[in-house]
Amino acid sequence: MIEELRGKGIGTFMLNILFKRAKLSDLHIILLEVRESNKRARKFYQNNGFEELRKKRKDKILYGYIY
């Protein structure tokens, strides 16, 4: 993300579109990978309903959103 655009709600907006499209497609689980070192992204996803599932590799964590 470009620094000047951080905190403007763009990521949340895009994530909400993803959630709506998933519901329309009858999808109930969304998985993503985040580098363990990317604390800002991890916090963002946790604040938006994702839960840490497990470490997949040495430097990545698998997150999932289930609704």
Secondary structure as GFF3:
##gff-version 3
##sequence-region A 1 67
A	DSSP	three_ten_helix	3	5	.	.	.	ID=ss1
A	DSSP	alpha_helix	10	24	.	.	.	ID=ss2
A	DSSP	beta_strand	29	35	.	.	.	ID=ss3
A	DSSP	alpha_helix	39	47	.	.	.	ID=ss4
A	DSSP	beta_strand	51	57	.	.	.	ID=ss5
A	DSSP	beta_strand	60	66	.	.	.	ID=ss6
###
